[in-house]
Amino acid sequence: MDIKELKHLLPATLLCLSITSCTWDKMDDAAQDDPCLKYPPAVEAIITTKCATAGCHNSISNSASSGLDLTNWKTMREGNDAGAVVIPGNADYSTLFSFSNTFSDLGFSGNEPKMPYERAALSHDEMQTIKDWIMGGAKNACGEDMFPQDDNRKKIYVSNQACDQVVVLDQETRLIMKWFDVGDVSGITEAPHMIKVTPDKKYFLIAFFSSGVIQRYRTSDDSFVDQVDCSNGISGQWGTLTITPDGKRAYSVDWSAAGRIAVINLENFPMTSFTSLPITALAYPHGMTFNSTGDKLYITNQNGGTYYIADTIGSPADFPQWISNLQTLSYGGGLNGHEIIFSPDNSKYFVSCDATNEVRVFDATTNALLKVIPVGTLPQEFSLSHKFPYLFVTCTEDIINGNRGSVSIIDYNNLTLIKKIHTGTQPHGIAVDDEKDVVYVANRNVDANGEAPHHSGACAGRNGNMTIIDMNTLELVPGYKCELGVEPYSVALKD
């Protein structure tokens, strides 16, 4: 896609956190003695004399400078109040680079105020050195990576829908470790609408709303594997997908008045797919999930009062037959079902109804309505815990104390609303992490009246962010807000 630059002025409150003076301070002796705490020599010469200085980004003054301590490589790696300042392999989205760069030929230069603050800008050669270091992995003086390769590393994936990008966060540090472009068609925004990790944790899939492409990437190193086009050359809106419990197939749907279903064979490399013809009885399909045995596919209708169940027993060759046996059921009224999810014991399923601001609960055996649970305005995505009895639903347009957006927390055992919590402006993507007792929430922040972003990026638009709910307290984790890209939309966890 075309990358546009946007100069974004920081609000006065952030300017107050800017660096106020710049004179050199001596690094502490421990950092002097341990070469692996240092930057490579050429980078060290720039940062320690022009950035990690008294009144600026050193261990004494960093609290007044957005929390960023550049004293040494280790403290730099910890980032600032908005998250990582260096993203290995991506200078344009590393704020250490973008707040210092004044040369358009080197990359994004749209962030203000420029660093070093109220002093001469870094030279072209100095900025080239910083850029080359970041693009080369931002290693320390010993050649060690910020995030050493680990096939078993646990990660959080977030799609920046408006910019065709994926951001990868390290689960342990909660810092951004990668930021890269995805998609297949140049010149248009394909909109990575949903990310799903396969049951074996080896791959993640991305569904693109505008192109009909499904891409597969490895979770070990986040490298591209292959892709398949579900559209069959017919325009559609293929934004959602689900994966069978055994990980052998994925399914995607075309969000159209006469929807289509595509079945994707994940056992094949490259992936293969079969796409149905338009189905009049399948109106605006969106949310999908499987029962525990993987033989029934449940699909919501986001523009009406019906939902669908497809019997998926058999091989992909049987696909036309079981599509013809599609079962249509009713939520009741024009509720516009957005997403659907089963309880951990598979005894019931939940549907987020964005027209009526409620979650409806159905018996999995009889499909009878069990409960209607009022939640916040425009309920969207679900994620549930297997450790706590909590179902979380993002309510993108809810208003709490004048703030736009909330997450409603439901007790899925007694089917009651526990509370609503404001996580950030317009939350959408959400993922529970039972190992860490937390919930990751992607806040879109597209509302011009929402919270001011800390910075802008190479892709034009208003940055969103990620916040975290502590499941022990059902409150936000204090002090954590990680700035993401434009319209962070879907979250998936490789645990």
N, C-alpha and C positions, 0 to 999 in steps of 0.2 A: 504494500500500500504506500501511498505518498506520505512522507513525514513532513509535518509542518512545525515551525517553531512558534512558540508563544512566550512573550515576555510577561512575566507575572510578578507584579509588585507585592512584596510581603507586607502584611499589616503592621501597624505601629507596634503592636505587642511583640512581634517577632524581631522587629528592628531593635527593640530594647535589649534583646538577647545577643545582638551582634557584638563583634569584637570592638573594644574601645581603645586599645593601645597595643603597640607591637614593639617590644624590645626583647632581646634574646635572654632566655633563662637557661641555666645549665641543666642538662638531663640528670636524673637521679643516678647514683652510682651503680645500682643493680642493672639498669638498662644499659649503662655504658659497658658493663662487664659481660653481659650475655648477648652474644652476636645474634642469636635467634629472636631477640626482642626488637632488633633494629630493622629499619627499612634497608633495601639495597643502597649502596653508597650514593649513587646519583640522586635517588629519591630522598635519602636521608639529608643530603646537603640542602635541599629545597625546603622540606617540611620542618626540620628542626630550627632553621634560621628565620623562616618567614611565616610559619603557621603555629608551631608548638612553642609559643613565646609568652612572656608575662603579659597578663591582661587578655590573652587570646586563648588558644586551644591547648593549654597545658593542664597538668594535674591540679593546679591551684585555681585557675580561672575558668575551668570548663563549665562550671555550673551556671555561669553568666553568659556562656557562649553555646547555647542549645545543648549543653551536656556533652559536647564533643571534646575528647582528650586525645590529641595527636602526639603525645609525648613519645610514644613508640608504636611499633607495629601491632603489638598486642592490644593496647588501649584503643588504637584506631579501629581494630577489628570489632570492638564492642559497639560502635556506632554512636548515634546521638539520640535526642528525644524523639525523632521521627523514624528511627531504624538505622539500617546500614548506610554508611556514607561511601563505601566502596563495594561495588558489585563486580566480582572478578569476570573479566571478559566483556564488560559493557560500561564504557566510559560515559556515554550519554546519560545514563540513568544513575551514575555515581555522583552524589552531590559534592563530594570533595573536588571532582573535576568541574561540574557545571557551575558551581558558585565561584570558581577561580578563572574559568576560561573566558577570554575576550576575543578569541579568534574563530570566526565562523568556519574556516577551512579545516579546523581540527574537530569540529563537532558542535553539540548543543551548547549555547552560551547564554541562554535566556533567563537564568536565575540571578536575582539581586538580593542584597547588596553584594558587590564583588569583594572577594578576598584576595590578598590581605586587606582588611578594612582600613580605608582612608590612608592607604600607602600605595606605592607604585605597583601596578599589576604585574603578575608573573610574565616573563618574556615568552615568546613563541617557542624557543628551545626548551624552556622550563616546562611549559604546558605539554609539549611533545613528549618530554620525559615522563611526566605524570600519566599521560594517556597510554604510552607504550607499556608502562608498568601495569596499569589496570588491565589493558587488553591482553597482556601476557599472564594474567592470573593473580596480580597483586601479591606476589610471594614476598616472604621476608628475606633477610640477608643470607639465611641458610638455604634458601630455595624451597621453603615449605609453603604449601598452599594454605589459603585461609580456610578452605573446607576440603581436606584431603579426600581423595576418591575412596568411597566406601559403598560397596554394592548394597549393604544392608542399612544404609542411613535412612532414618525416618524423616519424612518431608511433608510439607503442606504445599499444595498446588492451587494457584489462583489464576483465573483467566481475566485479562483486561479486555473486555468485550469490544470497546470502542477503538482499540488500537491493534487488534490481532496479535496479542502477546500473552505469554504465560510467565508468571512470577513463581519462583520456587523458594520456599523458606525452609531453613533447617529447623526441625522440630525441637531440638535441644536448646538452641540459643534463641530461636524465634527471629532470626535475622534472615534477610534476603540473601540467598547464595547464588541465584541465577535469575536472569531476565532475558528472554529471547523471543524472537518473532515466530509465529506459527501461521499456518494457512497455505493455500496453494495458488490463489489467483491474485496476480499483481494488479494494482490500480483500483481495487475496491476493498471495502471493509467487509470481510467475511463473517465477522462477529463470532468468536469462540464462546458459545452460549452455555455449554456444559462440559465438565470434566468428570470422568469416572475412572477409578483405579480398578484393575481386574482383581478377582478374588485371590489369585496367587501372588499379588503385589508386584508382579514383574513388569507390568505395562500400565500406561494410562491412555485413555481414549479421549479425543476432543470432538464434539459435534459443532459444526459451523452453521449458524442459522441461515446465512445468505447463500451459501454455495452448495449445500448438500453433501459436502465432503466429511468423512470421518477419518481422522488421523490417529495413528498409533505411535507411541513413544515408549522407550525403555525407562523404567524408574531407576535403574542402576546408575545411569549417567545422563538421563534425560535426552538421549539422542533419538532422532527420527527413525522409525522403522519402516512404515508403509502407510498407504492410504487407500480409500475406496470411495467412489462417487455414487451416492445413493439416488441421485436425482434422475438418472437415465436421460439426461439432456432436457428434462422438463423443469422449468423454474418452480421452486417451492421454498419452504421455510423449515429446514431440518435442524431444529435447535436442541432437541433432547434425545437422550439414549438411555438404555438400561442394559445390564449384562446378566445372563443366566447365572444361577448359583454355582454351577460347575465351571463357569468361565469359558465355555465352548462357543457361545454365540452372543452377539449384541443385537439390539433392536433399536431402530430409530424411526421417528414418525415425521411426516410432512404436515405442518400446522396450516391446513387449508380447509375450505368448506367441504370438499370431498377429499379427505385425507388419504395418505398412502402409508404403508408400513414397509420397512426394509429389514431383512434379516441378514446379518453379517457373520460369516464363518470365521471365527478367531483362531481356529486350529490351522488355517491355511496361511502361508507366508509366500506372497502377499495375501492380504485378506480378500475374500470374494463376497459378493452380496447378491441378493435377489430382491427386487422391489415390486410391490404389487401395483396394479393399475389403481387410479383414483376410486375410492370407495364412498359412495353417496351416504351410506349409513355411518361413516366414521367422520364426524364433524369436528374440526379443529382439535385433533388429538394433541396432547401435551405431556402431562405427567405419566410415568410408567413405572411399574414394579412387577416382580414375579412373586408367586407364592413360594413356599419353602422348597417344594419339589421341582420347581422350574417348569411346570407343564401348563401353567395358566398365566397369561400376561394381562395385567390390569392397566387400562388406559383411561385417562380423564378427557373430558370435553371442556375446553376452556371458554366456550362460547354457548353455554346452554345448561340444561339440567340432566343430561345423560352421561353415563360412562360405559365402558366396554370391557368385556372379558373375552380373550381369544385362547382357545385350547391349542397349545403348541406341542402336543405329543407328536413324535415322528421326526423325520429328517427334513432339511430344507426343501427336499423334493416334494414334500407334502404341503408346502407352504400355501399354494393356492386353495387347497381343500379346507384347511383350518381357518383361513381368512374368510371363506364363504360361510363358515359357521359362527361368525362373530356374534356374541351375545350382547344385547343392549339392555342396560338397567337405568334406573332413574335415581338421582340424588333427591329429587323433589324441587320443582321450580327452576328458574334460571340462575343457578348458583355459580356457574363458571368454575369448575374444578381445575385447580392449577397443578397441584402435586398430590401424590398418593404414596403411602408407606404402610407396611405391616408392623404390628407390635412384635417384640422379640419372641413371644411364644406363638406367633402366627394365628392367634385366635380372633383377631380383629384387624381392621385396617382403617386408616385415617385419610381424609381428603381435605385439603385446604381450599376453601370456597371464597374466591377473591371478590365476588359480587356482593356477598352478604356478610363478609368479615367474620367468618366462623370456621371451625373445624368440625366436620361430621365424622362420626365413628360408626362403622358397620361391622356386623358379625361376619366372620370369614366363611362360615359354613352356610348360613342362610341368606347372607347379604342384607339382613334386616338392619334398619337404622337403630343404633343403640343410644346415641347421645348427640346433641348439638352443643358445641362448646364455643361461646362467643370469645373472640380474640381481638387483636388490633386490626387497624384498617389495612386492607389489601394483603392478606396472608399469602405467602409465596412458598418458600422452600422449607423442607423438613430435615431434621437430623435427630436421632434418638440415641440415648445411652443404654448400654447393656449392664452397666454397673449401678447407675441410679435410675429411679423410675421416671425419667424425664424425657419428654418429647419437646423439642424446640422448633418453633416456626417463626420465620422472619416476616414481619408485617411492615412493608416498605413505606407506607404512607400514614402510619399511625402518628398521632400527636401526643407527646407526653411532656407536660410542663413547657409547652412551646417548642419542643424539639421534634423534628420529623423522623419517625422510624422507631420501631421497637422489636424486640424478640419476646414472643409469648412463650411461657413455660408451662407445659401441661403434665400432670401426673397421669401417665398412661395406664396405671392400674385402677385408680378410682375415677378417672375421666373428669378431672377438675382442673380449672385454671389456677395455677399457683401464684403467678405474678407476671407482670410485664416489665421489661427493662430496656431503657434507651441505650443502645450500643454505639450509635453514630448515625449520621444522616443517611437514611434510605438503605437499611440492611437488606441484603438479598441472599448471597451464598452463605452456607453454614455447614460446619462439620464438627462432630463430637470426637474428642480424643479421650477415650476411657483410661488410657495409660497415664495421662497427665492430669486427669480430672478437670478438663477444660473444654471449652467450645470456641472454635474459631469463627468469626463473623466478618464477612466482607461487606463494607458499607459503601454503596455506590457513590453517594455525595454528588449527584448530578444537579441538584437543586442549587440555583445561584445564591439562595439565602442560607445554604448550609454552612457547615464549619469551613473556615478558610484553610486551604491546603498549606502545608509547610513550604512546598516548592512546586515547580512545574517540571515537565519532562519534555523530551524531544517530540513526543506525540501531542498535538494540540488538544487541550481540554482541561477539565477540572479533575484533579486527582482524588481518588477515594482512599480508603484506608482499611486496615484490619484491626479489630479489637478482640479481646478474649474474655469470656465469661468463666469464672471459677465455679465449678459445680458444687463445691463444698459450701460456698456462701451465697451462690446465685447472685453475685455482684460482679462487676467488671474487675479484671486484674488491674490494680492501681498502677498508674504510670505507663501503661503499655498502649501505644497506638502506632502501628507501622504504616507509613505512607506507601500506597501502592500506585498503580497507574490510573488511566481514565476508565471509569466504569468497571471496577472489579465486580465480577458477576457470579462466578461459580467457584466453589471451594471443594477440594478433595484431599483426603489424607492417605498417605502411604505409611502405615504404622507397622 
